[in-house]
Amino acid sequence: SAQSVFQSLTVAGTLSVSAAATFAALAATNISASAVAGLVVATQAQMEARTSVATVVTPGRQHFHPGMAKAWARFNGADASVTVAAGYNIASITDNGIGNYNIIFTTPLSSASYVAVATGGTDQIRVDSLSTASVQIVCSSATGTAEDAAVSLLVFGDL
């Protein structure tokens, strides 16, 4: 209950009754943070600029911060049907042949100037090409022979 939360609250300074009542109402009615007096939800531009310390970030805007992954995936290229085992912003994976995968984003990035990092269960994994809609990964053995592999991918850039 709101009462038990405030029983263990330590305040440096003065806590007004109206603030306590506002937060209790917020907890009881599940009102969004933007409804609390004085709080402003960060815009996409503010998230990308990373300059405001006076705005709050909601889960729906968090992905706009440059430090957040815009896409990520884990898949096993050795499976008969290559699919995302776990991921974010990944629509599908195209198996282009042994050790060659095209990972398609659900929401394209705003430009092809982004960073994609891939790692996995083979000696060599390289990011072969980037587009706003997808990234291509190529896997091979130490001798350069193409081979299917388990892959983990992280993508950082702008949506």
N, C-alpha and C positions, 0 to 999 in steps of 0.2 A: 504494500500500500504506500501511498505518498507519505503518510505519517511516519512509517518506519524509515523511509529514505531520509527524511529531515531530522530524525532523532540522532542519526550518526553523522550529520553534516557539520563540518567545522567551517566557520565563517571568519575571515579576517576583515573586520570592518562591520558595516551594518547591512543586514539582510532585511529588506522591507517586506511587509506582509503581502503587498500586492505582487511582488516578485515570486514569493513562495506560492501564493494562490495561482499565479499564472502557470508556474511549472507543474503544480499539482493538477491543474486543469489540462495541461498539455499531456501529462502522463495518463490521466483518466480518459481522455477523449481521443488520444492518438492524433492530435493536430500536428501538421507539419512544422518544422523548425522555423520556417519563414513567417509563421503567424506570431511568434514571440516578439514582443516589442524590442526594437534595437538590433535584432539579428537580420541579416540580409544574406540570401543564398547567392553564392558565387555564380557568375555567368561563365560561359565557355571561354570568352576572352580573358576574364580574370584568372581562370584556371591555367590557361596557356601562358599568360604573362607571369604568373607565380609571384605577384607583387603584393596582393592584398592580405593583410592580417586581420581585417575587420569583417570578413565574410565567412560563412560556414559552407561546408561542402556536403552535399547530399550524395547518396550512393549513385543517383542518376547522372551526376556531373563528375564524379571522381575520375572516370576514364579519360577526361580531357587533359588532366595534368601530364606534362611531358615525362615525368618519372614513372608513370604507370604503363604497364604493357598494354599495347593496343590489340594484340592477339597472342595466343600461345596454344601450343598443341603437343600432345604426346600420342604417337601412333607406332605400330609395328609394320614396317614395310614387308616383312616376311610372311605376314598373314595372307591367306588366299584372297580376301577382300580387304583392302586397306581402308580403315575407317579411324576416326578420331576416338581414342580411348578416353581422353580427357582434353578439354580445351575451352577457349574463349574466343569469340569472334571468328570462328572457323566454320565455313559453310560446308566444305567438302575437301577431299584429297583425291587427286587424279594420279593413278599409277601409270607413269609414262613408259614403263619397262623396268628392267632390273636396276634397282638403286636410284631411280629417277622419279621424283614426286613433285607435283604441283599442288600447293596448298592454297585454296581459294578462301578469301575473307568474306564474312557475312556482310560487314560494312567496310567498304573500301577506304583506304587511307587517302588523305588529301593530296599527297604527292608521292612519287617514288623515291624521295629523299628520306629514307628511314633506315633503321638498323635491324637486321634479322640475324639472330644467333642460333645456330643449330649444333646439337651434340647428340651422341648416341652410341650404339653398339657396333661400331665399325672403326677402322683405322682412320679413314678420311671422310669428312662430311663438309661439303662446301655449298654456300649459297650461290647458285648459278645465275639467277636473274631475279630482278625485282620489278613489279609493276604496282600500280595503286590497288589492283584487285587481287593480286596473288604473289607468292614467292615460290621459286623453284629450287629444290634441294637435290644434290647428287651425292651418292654414297659409293665409296670404293674401298678396296683392301689396300694394304701397304704397297702392293705391287701395281696398283692402279686399275685392277679389275673391278668392274661394277658389281656391287652386291647389295641385296636387300638388307635392311637393318631397322632396328628400333630407333626412333628419332624423337628428340625433344626440341621444340622450336619456341623462341621468344622474339616478339616484334615490338620495337619502340619507335614511335613517330607521332604524327598528328592525324587525327580522324577528320 
